[in-house]
Amino acid sequence: MFVFFGIPVLIFGCHQDRPLPIDAKATQETRSLHAFLHRLQGEKILFGHQDDLAYGVHWRYQPGKSDVKDVAGDYPAVMGWDIGGIEYRHEVNLDAVPFDLMRRFIISSAREGSINTISWHLGNPATGGSSWDTTVAVTHILPSGSLHGQFVNWLDNVASFLDSLRFEDGTPVPILFRPFHELNGNWFWWCKPFCSKEEYIELWRFTVNYLKDIKGLHHVLYVYNTNNFRDDAEFMERYPGDTYIDVMSFDTYQFLGRENVNSGLLASSQKFKTQLQSNLDVLQYNANRHGKLMALAETGFEAIPDATWWTDVLYDAVKSYNLSYVLVWRNQGLLKNKMHYYAPYPGHISAMDFKNMFKGTKMALQGTLRPLNIYNLSN
């Protein structure tokens, strides 16, 4: 045994004083990850980035490359991915990342110690449109609905991909799965305006039960996710129950019109920090009350026009909370006549501040996890 930032490290198996995953048959590796994240609370906050290994600003699919690593010297501790398109058995996801390549990225990053989280921007089953097609659909894919069989087939495709995520010896790679996210927004077909509370909860429970009990996937931790919310009641309104959730989370972003970069930056940052900490207060209260992990599942400031945003705004806002991880969105580069990225790249005005965020703080990259064998792998 040794002690790493206050955490005894011998095994990360489950003890009776720690909550267990909702899946009673969770693999040893998944139970180990779950227990580790509970031990981590208050000690470290893992930094994550969406699609980090796939592409970045001015590059795509270059082996070993990462904007985060190029700036901070190490890979993210958490890798975010999205499987939108898998329901149709597409070869690439909604952002054109090949699923075969995504699989390799997930396995290789897990082997190096990182944690992988997956969201699912699934198409609208009622119309064939995108996630942003808000035609009513949830009621039709529930067990009593006319499109339920189609939805089950979609879940079969999800299960097939998740089951394919295995280490070289065949051991499944533990995954944090975050479907039907930002549930209290108004932009996805599963959001609050387009289905009842009861319908959303039924959809969530059916999905978890099907993947866990019918498809036999026991390497998945399930992440509940909202967008910004006003109060505790809104955050918990569509909570599916403690037996269906491993992690509580929400998404929030800082916004600032390009014409206001100079005059409105300070006010925008203060507004963002106030909203973020208000939401974190509610998140931490409920995570503690229900014995769940907590995460800031998506955040960021597009193009990061503030040279000290990482330390003065983001880290300053989150450092006092027991977050398992904070994940910033993807570095697309040029998108619809603007630069769309949420992590710095070499030469960016916030690059030095980003690097400083990991010096003597709680924020951690992959190197923190690499020696800890968080999945309790035998080799």
C-alpha positions as CSV (number, residue, x, y, z in Angstrom):
1,M,0.0,0.0,0.0
2,F,1.0,3.6,-0.6
3,V,-0.7,6.9,-0.3
4,F,-1.4,9.1,-3.3
5,F,-2.7,12.6,-2.7
6,G,-4.3,11.3,0.5
7,I,-5.9,8.3,-1.0
8,P,-4.7,4.9,0.2
9,V,-3.8,2.9,-2.9
10,L,-3.7,-0.9,-2.6
11,I,-6.8,-1.9,-4.4
12,F,-9.8,0.1,-5.6
13,G,-12.3,-2.6,-4.9
14,C,-15.6,-1.9,-3.2
15,H,-15.9,-1.7,0.5
16,Q,-19.1,-1.5,2.5
17,D,-18.5,2.1,3.5
18,R,-18.6,3.1,-0.2
19,P,-21.7,3.2,-2.4
20,L,-21.8,0.5,-5.0
21,P,-22.6,0.8,-8.7
22,I,-26.3,0.4,-9.5
23,D,-25.5,-2.8,-11.4
24,A,-25.2,-5.6,-8.8
25,K,-23.3,-7.6,-11.5
26,A,-20.9,-4.8,-12.4
27,T,-17.5,-6.1,-13.5
28,Q,-14.6,-5.9,-11.0
29,E,-13.0,-3.2,-13.2
30,T,-16.2,-1.1,-13.1
31,R,-16.6,-1.5,-9.4
32,S,-12.9,-0.6,-9.0
33,L,-13.4,2.6,-11.1
34,H,-16.6,3.5,-9.2
35,A,-14.9,3.1,-5.8
36,F,-11.8,5.0,-6.9
37,L,-14.0,8.0,-8.0
38,H,-15.7,8.0,-4.6
39,R,-12.3,8.0,-2.9
40,L,-11.1,10.8,-5.2
41,Q,-13.8,13.3,-4.0
42,G,-12.4,16.4,-2.5
43,E,-8.8,15.4,-3.4
44,K,-8.6,15.8,-7.2
45,I,-10.8,17.0,-10.0
46,L,-10.1,15.1,-13.3
47,F,-9.9,17.2,-16.4
48,G,-11.7,16.0,-19.5
49,H,-12.0,17.0,-23.2
50,Q,-14.4,15.9,-25.8
51,D,-13.0,14.0,-28.9
52,D,-9.5,14.9,-27.6
53,L,-7.6,12.3,-29.6
54,A,-9.6,12.5,-32.8
55,Y,-9.0,16.1,-33.9
56,G,-8.2,19.6,-32.8
57,V,-7.6,23.1,-34.2
58,H,-6.0,22.7,-37.6
59,W,-5.5,18.9,-37.4
60,R,-7.5,15.7,-37.7
61,Y,-6.5,12.0,-37.0
62,Q,-2.8,12.4,-36.2
63,P,-1.6,9.5,-34.1
64,G,-0.7,10.6,-30.5
65,K,-1.7,14.2,-31.1
66,S,-3.9,16.2,-28.6
67,D,-4.3,19.9,-28.2
68,V,-4.5,19.4,-24.4
69,K,-1.2,17.5,-24.4
70,D,0.5,20.0,-26.8
71,V,-0.3,22.8,-24.3
72,A,-0.2,21.1,-20.8
73,G,2.2,18.3,-21.5
74,D,-0.2,15.4,-20.8
75,Y,-3.5,13.9,-22.1
76,P,-6.8,14.5,-20.4
77,A,-7.8,12.3,-17.5
78,V,-11.3,12.0,-18.9
79,M,-12.0,11.4,-22.6
80,G,-15.4,12.4,-23.9
81,W,-17.1,10.7,-27.0
82,D,-20.5,10.7,-28.7
83,I,-22.1,7.7,-30.4
84,G,-24.8,9.6,-32.3
85,G,-25.3,7.7,-35.5
86,I,-24.6,4.3,-34.0
87,E,-28.4,3.7,-33.9
88,Y,-28.3,3.6,-37.7
89,R,-25.2,1.5,-37.8
90,H,-23.3,4.4,-39.5
91,E,-19.6,4.0,-39.9
92,V,-19.0,7.5,-38.5
93,N,-20.7,9.5,-35.7
94,L,-22.5,12.8,-36.1
95,D,-19.2,14.6,-36.0
96,A,-17.7,12.3,-38.7
97,V,-15.5,10.4,-36.2
98,P,-15.2,6.8,-37.5
99,F,-16.5,4.4,-34.8
100,D,-13.7,2.0,-35.5
101,L,-11.2,4.8,-34.7
102,M,-13.2,5.9,-31.6
103,R,-13.1,2.3,-30.3
104,R,-9.3,2.3,-30.6
105,F,-9.0,5.7,-28.9
106,I,-11.2,4.5,-26.0
107,I,-9.3,1.3,-25.5
108,S,-5.9,2.9,-25.7
109,S,-6.7,5.8,-23.5
110,A,-8.2,3.5,-20.9
111,R,-5.0,1.4,-21.0
112,E,-3.1,4.5,-20.2
113,G,-5.3,5.3,-17.2
114,S,-7.9,7.7,-18.6
115,I,-11.7,7.4,-18.0
116,N,-14.1,7.4,-20.9
117,T,-17.5,9.0,-21.0
118,I,-20.0,8.6,-23.8
119,S,-23.0,10.7,-24.7
120,W,-25.6,9.8,-27.4
121,H,-27.0,12.4,-29.8
122,L,-29.4,9.9,-31.3
123,G,-31.7,10.8,-34.2
124,N,-35.4,11.4,-33.9
125,P,-37.0,7.9,-34.2
126,A,-40.4,9.5,-35.3
127,T,-39.0,11.4,-38.2
128,G,-35.5,10.2,-39.0
129,G,-34.3,13.8,-38.2
130,S,-31.5,14.8,-35.9
131,S,-31.5,15.1,-32.1
132,W,-32.5,18.7,-32.6
133,D,-35.7,17.7,-34.5
134,T,-38.1,18.2,-31.6
135,T,-41.0,16.4,-33.1
136,V,-42.7,14.4,-30.3
137,A,-41.0,10.9,-30.1
138,V,-40.6,9.7,-26.6
139,T,-44.2,8.5,-26.2
140,H,-43.8,6.4,-29.4
141,I,-40.7,4.5,-28.3
142,L,-41.9,3.4,-24.9
143,P,-43.0,-0.2,-24.5
144,S,-46.6,0.8,-25.3
145,G,-45.6,2.9,-28.3
146,S,-45.7,2.1,-32.0
147,L,-42.0,2.7,-32.5
148,H,-40.8,0.7,-29.5
149,G,-39.4,-2.1,-31.7
150,Q,-37.3,0.3,-33.6
151,F,-35.9,1.8,-30.4
152,V,-35.0,-1.6,-29.1
153,N,-33.1,-2.2,-32.3
154,W,-31.3,1.0,-31.7
155,L,-30.4,-0.1,-28.2
156,D,-29.1,-3.3,-29.7
157,N,-26.7,-1.3,-31.9
158,V,-25.6,0.7,-28.8
159,A,-25.0,-2.5,-26.9
160,S,-23.0,-4.0,-29.7
161,F,-20.7,-1.0,-29.7
162,L,-20.3,-0.8,-25.9
163,D,-19.7,-4.5,-25.8
164,S,-16.9,-4.1,-28.4
165,L,-14.9,-1.8,-26.0
166,R,-12.5,-4.4,-24.6
167,F,-8.9,-4.5,-23.5
168,E,-6.6,-6.9,-25.3
169,D,-7.4,-9.7,-23.0
170,G,-11.1,-9.4,-23.6
171,T,-11.9,-7.5,-20.4
172,P,-14.6,-4.8,-21.0
173,V,-13.5,-1.2,-20.7
174,P,-15.6,0.6,-18.0
175,I,-17.7,3.4,-19.5
176,L,-19.6,6.3,-18.1
177,F,-22.8,6.5,-20.3
178,R,-24.7,9.8,-20.4
179,P,-27.8,9.3,-22.7
180,F,-30.7,11.7,-23.0
181,H,-28.6,14.6,-21.7
182,E,-29.6,18.2,-20.9
183,L,-33.1,16.9,-20.2
184,N,-34.5,20.2,-19.0
185,G,-33.5,22.1,-22.2
186,N,-35.7,22.7,-25.2
187,W,-33.5,21.7,-28.1
188,F,-33.6,17.8,-28.1
189,W,-36.6,15.6,-28.7
190,W,-36.2,14.0,-25.3
191,C,-36.2,17.4,-23.5
192,K,-38.8,18.6,-21.1
193,P,-41.2,20.4,-23.5
194,F,-41.6,17.2,-25.6
195,C,-42.3,14.5,-23.1
196,S,-43.8,14.2,-19.6
197,K,-41.8,13.6,-16.5
198,E,-43.3,10.1,-16.3
199,E,-42.4,9.4,-19.9
200,Y,-38.8,10.5,-19.5
201,I,-38.3,8.4,-16.4
202,E,-39.8,5.4,-18.1
203,L,-37.5,5.9,-21.1
204,W,-34.5,6.1,-18.8
205,R,-35.4,3.1,-16.7
206,F,-36.2,1.0,-19.8
207,T,-32.9,1.9,-21.4
208,V,-30.8,1.0,-18.3
209,N,-32.7,-2.2,-17.6
210,Y,-32.4,-3.3,-21.2
211,L,-28.7,-2.6,-21.5
212,K,-27.9,-4.1,-18.1
213,D,-30.4,-7.0,-17.8
214,I,-31.2,-8.0,-21.3
215,K,-28.0,-7.2,-23.2
216,G,-25.8,-8.2,-20.2
217,L,-23.6,-5.1,-20.2
218,H,-22.0,-4.8,-16.8
219,H,-19.2,-2.4,-17.5
220,V,-21.4,0.8,-17.6
221,L,-21.9,3.5,-15.0
222,Y,-25.0,5.7,-15.8
223,V,-24.8,9.5,-15.7
224,Y,-27.9,11.7,-15.1
225,N,-27.5,15.1,-16.8
226,T,-29.4,18.4,-16.9
227,N,-28.6,21.8,-18.4
228,N,-28.6,24.9,-16.2
229,F,-31.4,24.9,-13.7
230,R,-33.1,27.4,-11.4
231,D,-33.3,25.3,-8.2
232,D,-33.3,21.9,-6.6
233,A,-36.8,21.1,-7.8
234,E,-35.9,21.6,-11.4
235,F,-32.7,19.6,-11.1
236,M,-34.4,16.6,-9.5
237,E,-37.7,16.8,-11.3
238,R,-37.0,13.9,-13.7
239,Y,-34.5,12.0,-11.6
240,P,-35.1,8.3,-12.4
241,G,-34.2,7.1,-8.9
242,D,-31.2,6.0,-7.0
243,T,-31.3,2.5,-8.5
244,Y,-30.8,3.9,-12.0
245,I,-28.1,6.5,-11.5
246,D,-24.4,6.3,-10.6
247,V,-23.4,9.9,-11.4
248,M,-25.3,13.2,-11.2
249,S,-24.2,16.0,-13.5
250,F,-25.1,19.1,-15.5
251,D,-23.9,21.1,-18.4
252,T,-23.2,24.8,-18.5
253,Y,-21.3,27.1,-20.8
254,Q,-20.1,30.7,-20.7
255,F,-21.4,32.8,-23.6
256,L,-20.3,36.2,-25.0
257,G,-21.1,37.8,-28.3
258,R,-18.0,38.4,-30.4
259,E,-18.8,42.1,-30.5
260,N,-18.6,42.2,-26.7
261,V,-15.3,40.5,-26.2
262,N,-13.7,43.5,-24.6
263,S,-16.5,45.4,-23.0
264,G,-18.6,42.5,-21.7
265,L,-15.9,39.9,-20.6
266,L,-15.8,40.7,-16.9
267,A,-19.6,40.8,-16.6
268,S,-20.0,37.6,-18.6
269,S,-17.4,35.7,-16.4
270,Q,-19.0,36.9,-13.2
271,K,-22.5,35.8,-14.4
272,F,-21.1,32.4,-15.5
273,K,-19.3,31.8,-12.1
274,T,-22.4,32.8,-10.2
275,Q,-24.6,30.4,-12.2
276,L,-22.1,27.6,-12.1
277,Q,-21.6,27.8,-8.3
278,S,-25.3,28.0,-7.7
279,N,-25.8,24.8,-9.7
280,L,-22.8,23.2,-8.0
281,D,-24.3,23.9,-4.6
282,V,-27.5,22.0,-5.6
283,L,-25.5,19.2,-7.3
284,Q,-23.3,18.6,-4.3
285,Y,-26.2,18.6,-1.9
286,N,-28.1,16.0,-3.9
287,A,-25.0,13.9,-4.7
288,N,-24.2,13.7,-1.0
289,R,-27.8,13.0,-0.1
290,H,-28.2,10.2,-2.6
291,G,-24.7,8.8,-2.3
292,K,-23.8,9.6,-6.0
293,L,-20.7,10.8,-7.8
294,M,-20.9,14.3,-9.3
295,A,-19.5,15.8,-12.4
296,L,-19.6,18.9,-14.6
297,A,-20.2,16.9,-17.7
298,E,-19.9,19.7,-20.2
299,T,-18.6,23.2,-19.9
300,G,-16.4,25.8,-21.6
301,F,-16.1,29.2,-23.2
302,E,-16.0,29.0,-27.0
303,A,-12.6,30.2,-28.3
304,I,-11.6,31.2,-24.7
305,P,-11.1,35.0,-25.3
306,D,-9.8,35.5,-21.8
307,A,-6.1,34.9,-21.1
308,T,-6.7,33.9,-17.5
309,W,-10.1,32.1,-17.8
310,W,-8.8,28.7,-16.7
311,T,-7.5,29.8,-13.3
312,D,-9.6,33.0,-12.5
313,V,-12.9,31.7,-13.7
314,L,-13.3,27.9,-14.2
315,Y,-10.9,26.6,-11.6
316,D,-11.8,29.3,-9.1
317,A,-15.4,28.3,-9.4
318,V,-15.1,24.5,-9.1
319,K,-12.2,24.0,-6.7
320,S,-14.2,23.8,-3.5
321,Y,-16.6,21.1,-4.8
322,N,-16.3,17.3,-4.8
323,L,-16.5,17.0,-8.5
324,S,-15.1,13.7,-10.1
325,Y,-14.4,15.5,-13.3
326,V,-14.9,18.6,-15.4
327,L,-15.1,18.2,-19.2
328,V,-14.8,20.9,-21.8
329,W,-16.3,20.5,-25.2
330,R,-14.5,19.7,-28.5
331,N,-11.9,21.5,-30.6
332,Q,-13.6,21.4,-33.9
333,G,-11.7,24.3,-35.4
334,L,-13.5,26.1,-38.2
335,L,-17.2,25.6,-38.0
336,K,-19.8,27.7,-39.9
337,N,-17.5,30.6,-40.5
338,K,-16.2,30.8,-36.9
339,M,-13.6,29.0,-34.8
340,H,-15.3,26.4,-32.5
341,Y,-13.0,25.1,-29.8
342,Y,-13.0,24.9,-26.0
343,A,-9.5,23.9,-25.1
344,P,-6.4,25.9,-26.0
345,Y,-3.8,25.0,-28.6
346,P,-0.2,26.1,-28.8
347,G,0.1,29.8,-29.1
348,H,-3.4,30.5,-27.8
349,I,-3.8,33.5,-25.5
350,S,-4.9,31.3,-22.6
351,A,-2.4,28.5,-23.2
352,M,0.0,29.5,-20.3
353,D,-2.9,29.9,-17.9
354,F,-4.3,26.5,-18.9
355,K,-0.9,24.9,-18.1
356,N,-0.8,26.7,-14.8
357,M,-4.2,25.3,-13.8
358,F,-2.6,21.9,-13.2
359,K,0.3,23.2,-11.1
360,G,-0.2,22.7,-7.4
361,T,-4.0,22.4,-7.7
362,K,-6.7,19.8,-7.6
363,M,-7.1,19.7,-11.3
364,A,-5.5,16.5,-12.8
365,L,-4.5,15.0,-16.1
366,Q,-3.9,11.4,-17.3
367,G,-0.5,11.3,-15.6
368,T,-2.1,11.4,-12.2
369,L,-4.1,8.2,-13.0
370,R,-1.5,6.3,-15.0
371,P,0.3,4.7,-12.0
372,L,-2.8,4.0,-10.0
373,N,-4.3,1.0,-11.9
374,I,-7.8,2.5,-11.4
375,Y,-9.4,-0.5,-13.2
376,N,-7.5,-3.0,-11.0
377,L,-6.3,-4.7,-14.1
378,S,-4.0,-7.8,-13.7
379,N,-1.6,-6.8,-16.4
